Amino acid sequence: MNNLYHSREDEKRRGGFSMKRIMVLMLLLVFAGGLFGQLLLFEGFDDATITNFPEGWTFVEPGAAGILWWGFSVGHNSPGALRTCFDFSLTSPEVEDVPAGSTLKFSYQLHGFMDWMTPTLAGREVQLWVNDELFHTFDEIVETWTVFSIPLTGITGDVVVEWKGIGGPRSMAPAFHLDSVVLHGPDGYDPSIYDGPTFSLPFHENFAWGSNASVRWWRNATSASTITLNTIGNGTLSPFIGPITSTSFLDLQFSIQSGATHMPITNQVLQIKVGDVVLHEFNSETTPQHNGRRFLRLPLVQFAGENIRFEFVVTTGGENFLFMMFNFNVYNALDYDLAIHTFGRAPTSVGQPYLENIGVDTGYTVSVTNVGLQTAMGYTVRLVRTSNDGDIVLASVPGVSLATGATHTFTIPWAPDFVSNSIRVQAIIDWSLDQLETNNRSFEKEVVILERAMVQVGTVSGTNHHLPVWTGNFFSYTQNIYYPSEINRQGYITSIFYNWNGGGSSGAYNEWTVYMLHSDIMAFTTTLAANWIPIGDFTQVFKGQVPLTTTAGWIEIELDTPFYYNNIDNLVIAIHDDKPTWFSGSFFCTPNLATVRARRLGTADPIDPVNPGNATSTNNTIANIRMQFVVEDDNPMNTVLSSFTAMVTAGFDVSVQWATSSENNMLGFHVYRQVVGEGSQDIVLVSDNLIRATNTSTAQRYSFLDEHVVVWGGIYLLATIVKK
């Protein structure tokens, strides 16, 4: 009797038949005259690995463990399950009563060592043995799934098939990948069971390939070819899917960009094909993975009734690029089905999270499309925080009526009421009628929620850039430039924070002096001493100890003198570290900026900021920083003002005087002048420095002399500045 070997998934696809019933069915088919041929062995390796083979299959690695000689894997959907071994052998179960004229068929890939550069097999080969006879030798690189078929001439009776990887130096590591092994009789077999690199998948519901997993496909060549996955062994062809119906469609979520710079591809064309039919071309597109992904929906009605598979092909050469597939789904259209296609808010730089402030309303946009066959009503679009304990709803908006194929963009307002260094949010559709939930969620976004009136510049986690100080037992002096477009706020800076990686020691601290300056300098040009911005131009804002311990996180430096930033000029921060302590830690920085933003000097000898000498280096990096601003007091109860007057002096200046009867939680005061007449209503700040408050419950008097009056006729205003 012939034995039939198949995976459990195949059993499910065939309606849950037992092994005994399938064997009986096979016997009946053969007895009926071989109308459907004779399938003697089939193995699709579903969910199999080289440590978990289907029953009856044997994998042996006779070499010494720990020396990578061969890579090996099975299964079309999860190749790359590599193993360290000298050589290998894989043996099939014994198949009984194989008739003359039978054929062995399987799919394979054979990748060379250093597949991503100049691949080579380095003298290795894979041998195919049937019983004790060598039937074929594979000694050429095959980078995509390829079907191999060979008649078993002269073989009858009981049959065992074996694949052996042998030969070559131990320092090389090519890889062999095997899938979908078929052994059939001379009358053939039912082609619906197996066709190509993987058998057809029944399409009763939906099919997802690469769903919820980032599949990185890397193109590293300059000639037209089929694109391949960067994980060794993965190919370009999807499994077979079918039969396709008149309402089937492909839904793809992807990102494509030049590999090194996150810039658009310019000289490449990447196609999605089914056979010879081109479904879509990606050309001159960019979708940086951290800043939003693109969604693509393609109808498949032209393939109705067929079993199809998809192929990704590069048609022109020119440059390297990175294609990332996040979800690849084939669906049959349903009556009730909503899908999220875009989600986000005002863009941030590549690789950066969204930065929010507590209490500040931000609108997140969500684009929803009705891909069902019926009008959609009665749903809700929500912004949620994802966690291990489930979704936490942050904000919601009601849905609108959407006809079939219609798209609507919702804005979900959200004002955070908590502070967090990192959460993840996404948009979801809440609709009890929806028949397909997999497209009801957007991809996640990372969000950092800051204190009120706090700004963060830089979020990339680069270290060892010797900013804001040169760590490691060095005296240091640095100058770092921040642009107004990055800060995007004006007012008094009362504290700054730098993000420490925790590489210090218990009780350790350094002695810092911090300076700030408005400047129009956009970049540093050389390391020469003359290129330092003179220290006399700066305002000293802090001098004291900064703890650098084993605790990672943002270290606050509360300024001795708050610095008023105008958000017009660049902000330059200079830091002199005059008491270094030995440790290996560093601060997080954002490198690889377009301009040279830092000058750094690190030395074993003390440094004089007045005459520091040549810099050790310059760099296009900024230290990640948070700046705490204060806002002008909206609550006059913090200060009880008893009088406020302005008088012209004998020298034609203006003396502004005021008195308070009590003060609470105050930083100080600012004086403004509004010029009236001659078409001007401008309000200008005339007190360059903050006039410090006393914060007492007793009466206090203050005065300010305005020596820059050029236009007579106006009024003076007093602003109270409160603590955070």
C-alpha positions as CSV (number, residue, x, y, z in Angstrom):
1,M,0.0,0.0,0.0
2,N,1.2,3.5,-0.7
3,N,1.8,5.9,2.2
4,L,0.6,9.5,1.9
5,Y,2.7,12.1,3.9
6,H,1.3,15.6,4.3
7,S,1.3,18.4,6.9
8,R,-1.5,19.0,9.4
9,E,-2.4,22.2,7.6
10,D,-3.0,20.2,4.4
11,E,-5.3,18.0,6.4
12,K,-7.3,21.1,7.5
13,R,-7.5,22.3,3.9
14,R,-9.0,19.1,2.8
15,G,-11.8,19.3,5.3
16,G,-10.3,17.7,8.3
17,F,-10.1,14.2,6.8
18,S,-8.3,11.7,9.0
19,M,-5.1,9.9,7.7
20,K,-7.0,6.7,7.4
21,R,-9.8,8.3,5.3
22,I,-7.2,10.0,3.0
23,M,-5.4,6.7,2.4
24,V,-8.7,5.0,1.6
25,L,-9.6,7.8,-0.8
26,M,-6.2,7.5,-2.5
27,L,-6.7,3.8,-3.0
28,L,-10.2,4.4,-4.5
29,L,-8.8,7.0,-6.9
30,V,-6.0,4.7,-8.0
31,F,-8.4,1.8,-8.4
32,A,-10.7,3.9,-10.5
33,G,-8.1,4.0,-13.2
34,G,-5.7,6.7,-12.0
35,L,-7.9,9.5,-13.3
36,F,-6.2,11.9,-10.9
37,G,-2.8,10.2,-10.9
38,Q,-0.9,8.9,-7.9
39,L,0.5,11.2,-5.2
40,L,3.0,9.0,-3.2
41,L,4.6,11.7,-1.0
42,F,3.8,15.3,-0.4
43,E,5.4,17.6,2.3
44,G,4.9,21.4,2.4
45,F,6.9,21.8,5.7
46,D,4.2,24.1,7.1
47,D,5.5,25.5,10.4
48,A,8.5,23.2,10.3
49,T,12.0,24.0,11.4
50,I,15.2,22.0,11.4
51,T,14.6,21.2,15.0
52,N,10.9,20.3,14.5
53,F,10.5,18.2,11.3
54,P,7.3,16.4,10.3
55,E,6.9,12.8,11.4
56,G,9.2,10.5,9.6
57,W,11.7,13.1,8.4
58,T,15.3,12.9,9.8
59,F,17.8,15.7,9.9
60,V,21.5,15.0,10.8
61,E,24.4,17.3,11.4
62,P,27.4,15.0,11.9
63,G,30.0,17.8,12.3
64,A,31.2,19.7,15.3
65,A,28.8,22.1,16.9
66,G,29.6,25.8,16.8
67,I,31.4,25.9,13.4
68,L,29.2,27.4,10.7
69,W,29.7,25.3,7.6
70,W,26.2,25.0,6.1
71,G,23.0,27.0,6.6
72,F,19.9,25.0,6.1
73,S,16.1,25.6,6.4
74,V,12.8,24.2,5.2
75,G,9.5,25.8,4.3
76,H,8.7,28.6,1.9
77,N,7.2,31.0,4.3
78,S,9.9,30.8,7.0
79,P,13.2,30.0,5.5
80,G,16.3,31.5,7.2
81,A,16.0,29.1,10.2
82,L,19.8,28.6,10.0
83,R,21.8,26.2,12.0
84,T,25.5,25.9,12.8
85,C,26.9,22.6,11.6
86,F,29.7,21.0,9.6
87,D,27.5,19.4,6.9
88,F,24.0,18.0,6.9
89,S,21.7,15.3,5.6
90,L,17.9,15.3,5.4
91,T,16.2,12.0,4.9
92,S,12.5,11.5,3.9
93,P,10.2,8.9,5.3
94,E,10.2,5.6,3.4
95,V,7.6,5.5,0.6
96,E,6.4,2.0,-0.1
97,D,5.7,0.4,-3.5
98,V,6.9,3.2,-5.8
99,P,6.0,2.1,-9.4
100,A,8.4,2.5,-12.3
101,G,8.3,5.8,-14.1
102,S,7.7,7.9,-10.9
103,T,8.9,11.5,-10.6
104,L,10.5,13.4,-7.7
105,K,9.8,17.1,-7.5
106,F,10.7,19.9,-5.0
107,S,11.5,23.6,-4.7
108,Y,14.9,24.8,-3.5
109,Q,17.3,27.7,-3.2
110,L,21.1,27.5,-2.9
111,H,22.7,30.7,-1.6
112,G,26.5,31.4,-1.7
113,F,28.6,32.6,1.2
114,M,28.4,36.4,1.6
115,D,25.2,36.4,-0.4
116,W,24.9,40.1,-0.1
117,M,28.3,40.8,-1.7
118,T,30.1,38.4,-4.1
119,P,28.4,35.0,-3.4
120,T,30.4,31.8,-3.8
121,L,29.8,28.2,-2.9
122,A,33.5,27.8,-2.2
123,G,33.7,24.2,-3.5
124,R,30.5,23.0,-1.8
125,E,27.6,21.1,-3.2
126,V,24.3,19.5,-2.3
127,Q,23.8,16.0,-3.4
128,L,20.5,14.3,-4.1
129,W,20.4,10.6,-3.2
130,V,17.5,8.1,-3.9
131,N,18.1,5.0,-1.9
132,D,21.8,4.5,-2.2
133,E,22.2,6.1,-5.7
134,L,23.5,9.6,-6.4
135,F,20.8,11.1,-8.7
136,H,21.9,14.8,-9.0
137,T,24.4,17.3,-7.7
138,F,23.5,21.0,-7.1
139,D,26.7,23.1,-7.4
140,E,25.4,26.4,-8.8
141,I,23.9,29.3,-6.9
142,V,20.1,29.7,-7.2
143,E,18.8,32.8,-5.4
144,T,15.1,32.4,-6.0
145,W,12.7,29.6,-5.4
146,T,13.2,27.1,-8.3
147,V,11.2,23.9,-9.0
148,F,13.4,20.9,-9.6
149,S,11.9,17.7,-11.2
150,I,13.7,14.4,-12.0
151,P,12.3,11.0,-13.2
152,L,13.3,8.2,-10.9
153,T,14.6,6.0,-13.7
154,G,15.3,2.5,-12.7
155,I,13.8,3.0,-9.2
156,T,10.9,0.8,-8.0
157,G,9.7,-0.6,-4.7
158,D,10.4,1.1,-1.4
159,V,12.1,4.6,-1.7
160,V,14.0,6.9,0.6
161,V,15.2,10.3,-0.6
162,E,18.2,12.1,1.0
163,W,19.7,15.6,0.5
164,K,23.4,15.9,1.6
165,G,25.4,19.1,2.0
166,I,29.2,18.4,1.7
167,G,32.6,19.9,0.9
168,G,34.3,23.3,1.2
169,P,36.3,25.1,3.8
170,R,34.9,25.6,7.2
171,S,35.2,29.4,7.1
172,M,32.5,29.6,4.4
173,A,28.8,29.3,5.0
174,P,26.5,28.8,2.0
175,A,22.8,27.9,2.7
176,F,20.4,25.4,1.2
177,H,16.6,25.9,1.5
178,L,14.1,23.2,0.7
179,D,10.3,23.2,0.3
180,S,7.3,21.4,-1.1
181,V,8.6,17.9,-1.8
182,V,6.4,15.8,-4.1
183,L,6.8,12.1,-5.3
184,H,4.2,11.0,-7.7
185,G,3.5,8.0,-10.0
186,P,3.8,7.8,-13.8
187,D,0.2,9.0,-14.2
188,G,0.9,12.3,-12.6
189,Y,-1.2,13.8,-9.8
190,D,-3.9,16.3,-9.1
191,P,-2.2,19.6,-9.9
192,S,-4.5,21.5,-7.5
193,I,-2.6,19.9,-4.7
194,Y,0.9,21.2,-5.7
195,D,1.9,23.8,-8.2
196,G,5.2,25.7,-8.1
197,P,7.4,26.6,-5.1
198,T,4.5,26.1,-2.7
199,F,1.1,24.5,-3.0
200,S,-2.1,26.5,-3.6
201,L,-3.7,27.9,-0.5
202,P,-7.5,27.6,-0.3
203,F,-9.0,31.1,-0.3
204,H,-12.2,30.4,1.6
205,E,-11.5,33.4,3.9
206,N,-8.5,35.7,3.7
207,F,-4.7,35.3,3.2
208,A,-2.0,37.4,4.9
209,W,1.7,37.1,4.0
210,G,4.1,39.0,6.1
211,S,1.2,40.4,8.2
212,N,2.2,42.3,11.4
213,A,5.9,41.7,10.6
214,S,8.4,44.1,9.0
215,V,9.9,42.3,6.0
216,R,13.0,44.1,4.9
217,W,14.0,43.6,1.3
218,W,17.3,45.1,0.4
219,R,18.4,45.8,-3.2
220,N,22.2,45.9,-3.4
221,A,23.1,45.8,-7.1
222,T,23.1,48.1,-10.1
223,S,21.5,45.9,-12.7
224,A,17.9,44.8,-13.3
225,S,17.0,41.7,-11.5
226,T,14.5,40.1,-9.1
227,I,14.7,41.7,-5.7
228,T,15.5,39.4,-2.8
229,L,15.0,39.4,0.9
230,N,18.0,40.3,2.9
231,T,17.3,37.4,5.3
232,I,19.1,34.6,3.5
233,G,16.8,32.0,1.9
234,N,13.8,34.2,1.5
235,G,12.7,34.8,-2.1
236,T,10.4,37.1,-4.0
237,L,7.4,34.9,-4.7
238,S,4.4,34.7,-2.4
239,P,2.7,31.4,-1.8
240,F,0.0,30.5,-4.3
241,I,-3.4,32.0,-3.3
242,G,-6.7,31.0,-4.7
243,P,-9.1,30.6,-6.2
244,I,-9.4,34.4,-6.7
245,T,-12.9,35.8,-6.9
246,S,-14.4,38.8,-8.7
247,T,-14.3,40.8,-5.4
248,S,-10.7,39.9,-4.4
249,F,-8.1,42.6,-3.9
250,L,-4.5,43.0,-2.7
251,D,-4.0,45.3,0.3
252,L,-0.3,46.3,0.9
253,Q,1.4,48.5,3.5
254,F,4.9,49.4,2.6
255,S,7.8,51.8,2.7
256,I,10.4,52.3,0.0
257,Q,13.5,54.6,0.1
258,S,17.1,54.8,-0.8
259,G,18.9,52.6,1.6
260,A,21.5,55.0,3.2
261,T,19.9,58.4,3.2
262,H,16.1,58.0,3.6
263,M,15.8,59.9,0.3
264,P,13.6,59.1,-2.8
265,I,14.7,56.4,-5.2
266,T,15.3,58.0,-8.5
267,N,16.6,55.4,-11.0
268,Q,14.8,52.3,-10.0
269,V,11.5,50.7,-10.9
270,L,10.1,48.0,-8.6
271,Q,7.1,46.1,-9.9
272,I,4.5,43.9,-8.4
273,K,3.6,41.2,-11.0
274,V,1.3,38.2,-11.3
275,G,2.8,36.2,-14.1
276,D,3.4,38.6,-16.9
277,V,0.8,41.1,-15.7
278,V,2.3,44.2,-13.9
279,L,-0.1,45.2,-11.1
280,H,1.9,48.3,-9.9
281,E,5.2,50.1,-10.3
282,F,7.0,51.9,-7.5
283,N,9.2,54.6,-9.0
284,S,10.8,57.8,-7.4
285,E,8.9,57.2,-4.2
286,T,9.9,57.6,-0.6
287,T,8.1,56.7,2.6
288,P,10.5,56.7,5.6
289,Q,9.4,54.0,7.9
290,H,9.2,56.1,11.1
291,N,7.3,58.9,9.5
292,G,4.3,57.1,8.0
293,R,3.8,54.2,5.6
294,R,1.9,54.0,2.4
295,F,-1.1,51.8,1.7
296,L,-1.9,50.3,-1.7
297,R,-5.1,48.5,-2.8
298,L,-5.2,46.7,-6.1
299,P,-8.3,44.8,-7.5
300,L,-7.7,41.3,-8.7
301,V,-10.9,40.7,-10.7
302,Q,-8.9,39.9,-13.8
303,F,-7.6,36.7,-12.1
304,A,-11.0,35.5,-11.0
305,G,-11.1,31.7,-10.8
306,E,-7.3,31.3,-10.8
307,N,-4.7,30.4,-8.2
308,I,-2.0,33.1,-8.4
309,R,1.2,34.2,-6.7
310,F,2.8,37.6,-6.5
311,E,6.4,38.5,-7.6
312,F,8.5,41.6,-6.9
313,V,10.9,42.5,-9.7
314,V,13.4,45.3,-10.2
315,T,13.3,46.4,-13.9
316,T,16.1,49.0,-14.0
317,G,19.4,49.5,-12.3
318,G,21.1,52.5,-10.8
319,E,21.2,52.6,-7.0
320,N,20.6,50.8,-3.8
321,F,17.3,51.0,-2.0
322,L,15.3,49.5,0.8
323,F,11.8,48.1,0.4
324,M,9.9,47.3,3.6
325,M,6.7,45.4,3.5
326,F,4.6,45.6,6.7
327,N,1.4,43.9,5.7
328,F,0.6,42.0,2.5
329,N,-3.0,40.8,2.5
330,V,-5.4,39.4,-0.1
331,Y,-9.1,39.7,0.8
332,N,-12.4,38.9,-0.7
333,A,-14.7,42.0,-0.5
334,L,-17.2,41.8,2.4
335,D,-20.5,43.5,3.0
336,Y,-19.2,45.5,6.0
337,D,-15.5,46.4,6.0
338,L,-13.8,49.7,6.9
339,A,-10.0,50.1,6.6
340,I,-7.6,52.7,8.0
341,H,-5.2,53.9,5.3
342,T,-3.3,56.8,6.9
343,F,-2.7,58.0,10.4
344,G,-0.5,60.8,12.0
345,R,-0.2,64.5,12.5
346,A,2.2,67.2,11.5
347,P,5.4,65.4,10.3
348,T,8.5,65.1,12.4
349,S,12.0,64.2,11.2
350,V,12.8,60.6,10.2
351,G,13.3,58.4,13.1
352,Q,11.7,60.8,15.6
353,P,8.6,60.3,17.8
354,Y,5.9,62.9,18.0
355,L,6.6,65.5,20.8
356,E,3.5,66.7,22.7
357,N,3.0,69.0,25.7
358,I,0.7,68.3,28.6
359,G,-2.5,70.2,28.2
360,V,-1.9,71.3,24.6
361,D,-4.5,70.1,22.1
362,T,-3.1,68.3,19.1
363,G,-5.1,66.9,16.2
364,Y,-4.3,63.4,14.8
365,T,-5.7,62.7,11.3
366,V,-7.0,59.3,10.3
367,S,-8.0,58.4,6.8
368,V,-10.8,55.7,6.6
369,T,-12.0,54.0,3.5
370,N,-15.1,51.9,3.1
371,V,-13.9,48.8,1.3
372,G,-17.1,46.9,1.9
373,L,-20.1,46.4,-0.4
374,Q,-22.6,48.2,1.9
375,T,-22.7,51.8,3.2
376,A,-20.9,52.1,6.6
377,M,-22.7,53.9,9.5
378,G,-22.7,53.8,13.3
379,Y,-18.9,53.4,13.9
380,T,-16.4,55.3,16.0
381,V,-12.8,56.3,15.2
382,R,-10.6,56.3,18.3
383,L,-7.0,57.3,19.3
384,V,-5.7,54.6,21.7
385,R,-2.6,54.0,23.7
386,T,-1.4,50.5,23.2
387,S,-0.2,48.4,26.2
388,N,0.3,44.8,27.3
389,D,-3.0,45.1,29.2
390,G,-5.0,46.2,26.1
391,D,-6.0,49.5,24.5
392,I,-6.5,52.7,26.6
393,V,-8.8,55.1,24.8
394,L,-7.3,58.6,24.6
395,A,-9.9,60.3,22.4
396,S,-12.7,59.5,20.0
397,V,-14.8,61.0,17.2
398,P,-18.0,59.6,15.7
399,G,-18.0,58.2,12.2
400,V,-19.8,59.6,9.2
401,S,-21.8,57.8,6.5
402,L,-19.4,56.3,4.0
403,A,-20.6,54.8,0.7
404,T,-18.8,51.9,-0.9
405,G,-15.3,53.0,-2.0
406,A,-15.5,56.4,-0.3
407,T,-12.8,57.8,2.0
408,H,-13.1,60.3,4.8
409,T,-10.3,62.0,6.8
410,F,-11.1,62.4,10.5
411,T,-9.3,64.7,13.0
412,I,-9.2,63.4,16.5
413,P,-8.3,66.2,19.0
414,W,-6.3,65.1,22.0
415,A,-4.8,67.2,24.9
416,P,-2.5,64.9,27.0
417,D,-3.2,65.0,30.7
418,F,0.0,63.1,31.8
419,V,3.7,63.2,31.2
420,S,5.6,60.3,29.6
421,N,9.0,59.7,28.0
422,S,7.5,57.2,25.6
423,I,4.1,55.8,24.8
424,R,2.8,54.2,21.6
425,V,-0.5,55.3,20.1
426,Q,-2.5,54.1,17.1
427,A,-5.9,54.7,15.5
428,I,-8.6,52.1,15.5
429,I,-12.1,51.7,14.1
430,D,-14.7,50.5,16.6
431,W,-17.6,49.0,14.6
432,S,-19.6,46.0,15.7
433,L,-20.7,45.2,12.1
434,D,-17.1,45.1,10.6
435,Q,-16.4,41.6,9.2
436,L,-12.6,42.0,9.0
437,E,-10.7,43.4,11.9
438,T,-7.2,43.1,10.6
439,N,-7.5,46.4,8.7
440,N,-9.2,48.3,11.5
441,R,-5.9,49.4,13.1
442,S,-3.2,51.8,11.9
443,F,0.4,51.3,12.5
444,E,1.8,52.6,15.8
445,K,3.4,55.9,16.5
446,E,5.8,56.7,19.4
447,V,4.8,59.8,21.4
448,V,6.8,61.7,24.0
449,I,4.7,63.9,26.3
450,L,6.5,66.8,27.9
451,E,5.7,69.2,30.7
452,R,3.8,72.4,29.8
453,A,6.0,75.0,28.1
454,M,8.8,72.4,27.6
455,V,10.7,71.9,24.3
456,Q,12.8,68.9,23.2
457,V,15.3,69.1,20.4
458,G,16.8,65.8,19.2
459,T,15.4,62.3,19.8
460,V,17.9,60.0,18.1
461,S,19.7,57.8,20.6
462,G,23.3,58.2,19.4
463,T,26.0,58.1,22.0
464,N,29.8,58.7,22.3
465,H,29.7,62.1,20.4
466,H,31.3,64.0,23.3
467,L,28.4,66.4,23.8
468,P,27.4,68.4,25.7
469,V,30.7,67.6,27.5
470,W,33.6,65.3,26.7
471,T,33.1,62.4,29.1
472,G,35.8,60.0,30.4
473,N,38.0,62.0,32.8
474,F,38.6,64.8,30.4
475,F,38.4,68.6,30.9
476,S,36.2,69.8,28.1
477,Y,34.7,72.8,26.4
478,T,32.0,72.6,23.8
479,Q,29.8,74.9,21.8
480,N,26.6,73.6,20.2
481,I,24.2,75.4,17.8
482,Y,20.4,75.0,17.9
483,Y,18.1,76.5,15.3
484,P,14.9,78.5,16.0
485,S,13.0,76.1,13.7
486,E,13.9,73.3,16.1
487,I,13.0,75.2,19.3
488,N,10.0,77.0,18.0
489,R,9.3,78.9,21.2
490,Q,10.3,82.2,22.7
491,G,10.5,83.2,26.3
492,Y,12.6,82.6,29.4
493,I,14.4,79.3,29.6
494,T,14.6,78.4,33.3
495,S,16.0,74.9,33.1
496,I,17.7,72.6,30.6
497,F,17.9,68.8,30.6
498,Y,20.4,66.4,29.0
499,N,19.7,62.7,28.5
500,W,22.3,60.6,30.4
501,N,22.8,56.9,29.6
502,G,23.5,55.9,33.2
503,G,27.2,55.0,32.6
504,G,28.4,56.9,35.7
505,S,29.1,55.9,39.3
506,S,27.4,56.4,42.6
507,G,27.7,59.9,43.9
508,A,29.7,61.1,40.9
509,Y,29.4,64.7,39.7
510,N,31.1,67.2,37.4
511,E,31.6,70.9,37.7
512,W,29.9,72.7,34.8
513,T,29.6,76.3,33.7
514,V,26.9,76.9,31.2
515,Y,26.7,79.8,28.8
516,M,24.0,80.9,26.3
517,L,24.0,83.2,23.3
518,H,21.8,84.5,20.5
519,S,23.8,84.2,17.2
520,D,23.4,84.2,13.5
521,I,26.2,81.6,13.0
522,M,24.7,78.6,11.2
523,A,27.7,76.3,11.3
524,F,31.3,75.9,12.4
525,T,33.9,75.8,9.7
526,T,37.2,74.7,11.2
527,T,38.8,73.4,14.4
528,L,41.1,76.4,14.6
529,A,41.1,78.5,17.7
530,A,39.8,81.6,15.9
531,N,36.6,79.8,15.0
532,W,35.4,79.6,18.6
533,I,32.7,82.1,19.4
534,P,34.3,84.4,22.1
535,I,33.2,83.5,25.6
536,G,32.8,87.2,26.3
537,D,29.8,87.3,23.9
538,F,27.9,84.7,26.0
539,T,25.7,85.1,29.1
540,Q,26.7,82.8,32.0
541,V,23.5,81.1,33.1
542,F,24.7,78.3,35.4
543,K,27.7,77.3,37.5
544,G,27.6,74.2,39.7
545,Q,27.6,70.5,40.2
546,V,25.9,68.1,37.7
547,P,25.3,64.5,39.0
548,L,26.4,61.8,36.6
549,T,25.5,58.6,38.3
550,T,24.3,55.1,37.4
551,T,20.8,56.4,37.0
552,A,19.8,56.8,33.3
553,G,17.5,59.6,32.3
554,W,17.1,63.3,31.8
555,I,19.3,65.4,34.1
556,E,17.9,68.8,35.0
557,I,20.2,71.8,35.2
558,E,18.2,74.7,36.8
559,L,19.6,77.9,35.5
560,D,20.9,80.5,38.0
561,T,19.9,83.2,35.6
562,P,16.9,82.5,33.3
563,F,17.8,83.2,29.6
564,Y,15.3,85.0,27.4
565,Y,15.3,83.3,24.0
566,N,13.8,85.3,21.1
567,N,13.2,82.4,18.7
568,I,14.6,84.5,15.9
569,D,18.3,83.9,16.2
570,N,20.1,80.6,16.7
571,L,20.7,79.5,20.3
572,V,24.4,78.6,21.1
573,I,25.1,76.7,24.3
574,A,28.6,76.6,25.6
575,I,29.6,74.3,28.4
576,H,32.9,74.3,30.3
577,D,33.5,71.1,32.4
578,D,36.2,72.0,35.0
579,K,36.1,68.9,37.2
580,P,35.9,65.8,35.2
581,T,35.2,62.4,36.8
582,W,36.2,59.1,35.3
583,F,33.3,57.1,33.9
584,S,32.5,55.4,30.6
585,G,29.0,56.9,30.1
586,S,27.8,59.5,27.7
587,F,24.8,61.6,26.7
588,F,22.4,60.8,23.9
589,C,22.8,62.9,20.8
590,T,21.3,63.3,17.3
591,P,24.1,62.9,14.7
592,N,24.3,63.1,10.9
593,L,22.7,66.6,10.6
594,A,23.2,68.6,7.4
595,T,25.4,71.2,9.0
596,V,28.4,71.2,11.4
597,R,26.7,72.2,14.7
598,A,29.3,71.4,17.3
599,R,32.9,72.3,18.4
600,R,34.5,70.0,21.0
601,L,37.7,70.2,23.0
602,G,38.7,67.4,25.4
603,T,42.0,67.3,27.1
604,A,43.7,66.0,30.3
605,D,44.7,69.6,31.2
606,P,42.5,72.4,32.5
607,I,40.9,74.6,29.8
608,D,40.6,78.4,29.8
609,P,37.3,79.3,27.9
610,V,38.8,82.8,27.2
611,N,41.7,81.2,25.2
612,P,40.8,77.5,24.7
613,G,43.1,76.9,21.7
614,N,42.2,74.7,18.8
615,A,39.2,72.4,19.1
616,T,39.8,68.7,19.1
617,S,37.1,68.2,16.5
618,T,33.9,69.5,14.9
619,N,30.8,67.5,14.2
620,N,27.3,67.6,12.6
621,T,25.7,66.6,15.9
622,I,23.6,68.2,18.6
623,A,23.2,67.0,22.2
624,N,19.6,66.0,22.8
625,I,18.2,68.7,25.0
626,R,15.0,69.7,26.8
627,M,14.3,73.4,27.6
628,Q,11.8,74.4,30.2
629,F,10.3,77.8,29.4
630,V,8.1,80.0,31.6
631,V,4.9,81.6,30.3
632,E,3.6,85.1,31.2
633,D,1.2,84.9,34.1
634,D,-2.5,84.5,33.1
635,N,-3.5,84.6,36.7
636,P,-3.0,88.0,38.3
637,M,-3.6,86.5,41.7
638,N,0.0,85.5,41.8
639,T,0.8,89.2,42.2
640,V,-1.2,92.0,43.9
641,L,-0.1,95.2,42.2
642,S,-0.7,98.4,44.3
643,S,0.7,101.0,41.9
644,F,2.2,101.3,38.4
645,T,3.6,104.7,37.0
646,A,5.8,106.0,34.2
647,M,7.5,109.5,34.4
648,V,9.9,111.4,32.1
649,T,13.2,112.2,33.7
650,A,15.4,115.3,33.3
651,G,17.5,113.3,30.8
652,F,14.4,112.6,28.7
653,D,14.4,108.9,29.7
654,V,11.3,107.2,31.2
655,S,11.3,105.9,34.7
656,V,8.8,103.0,35.2
657,Q,8.0,102.3,38.8
658,W,5.6,99.8,40.5
659,A,4.7,98.4,43.9
660,T,3.3,95.1,45.0
661,S,1.5,94.3,48.2
662,S,2.1,90.5,47.9
663,E,3.8,88.0,45.5
664,N,3.4,84.2,45.1
665,N,5.3,81.7,42.9
666,M,6.9,84.5,40.9
667,L,10.1,84.6,38.9
668,G,10.0,88.3,38.1
669,F,8.8,91.1,35.8
670,H,9.2,92.4,32.3
671,V,8.5,95.9,31.0
672,Y,7.0,96.4,27.5
673,R,6.3,99.6,25.6
674,Q,3.5,100.1,23.1
675,V,4.0,103.0,20.7
676,V,0.8,104.8,19.8
677,G,0.3,106.9,16.7
678,E,2.0,107.2,13.3
679,G,0.4,104.0,12.2
680,S,2.2,101.9,14.8
681,Q,0.7,99.7,17.5
682,D,3.8,97.5,18.1
683,I,4.5,96.2,21.6
684,V,8.3,95.8,22.2
685,L,10.2,94.4,25.2
686,V,12.4,97.1,26.7
687,S,13.7,95.2,29.8
688,D,16.4,92.9,28.3
689,N,16.9,91.1,31.6
690,L,14.4,89.7,33.9
691,I,13.7,91.9,36.9
692,R,13.7,89.4,39.8
693,A,10.7,89.2,42.1
694,T,11.0,88.8,45.9
695,N,8.1,86.5,46.5
696,T,7.1,88.0,49.8
697,S,3.8,88.9,51.4
698,T,5.0,92.4,52.4
699,A,5.0,95.5,50.2
700,Q,7.8,95.8,47.6
701,R,8.8,98.6,45.3
702,Y,10.5,98.2,41.8
703,S,11.8,100.6,39.1
704,F,13.2,100.4,35.6
705,L,14.8,103.2,33.5
706,D,13.9,103.1,29.8
707,E,16.9,104.8,28.1
708,H,15.9,104.0,24.5
709,V,12.8,106.2,23.9
710,V,12.9,107.5,20.3
711,V,9.1,108.1,19.7
712,W,7.0,109.9,22.2
713,G,3.4,109.0,22.8
714,G,2.8,105.5,24.1
715,I,2.0,103.3,27.1
716,Y,3.9,100.9,29.2
717,L,2.9,97.4,30.2
718,L,4.1,95.2,33.0
719,A,4.3,91.4,32.6
720,T,4.6,89.0,35.5
721,I,6.6,85.8,35.0
722,V,5.6,82.8,37.1
723,K,7.4,79.6,37.9
724,K,6.4,76.4,36.1
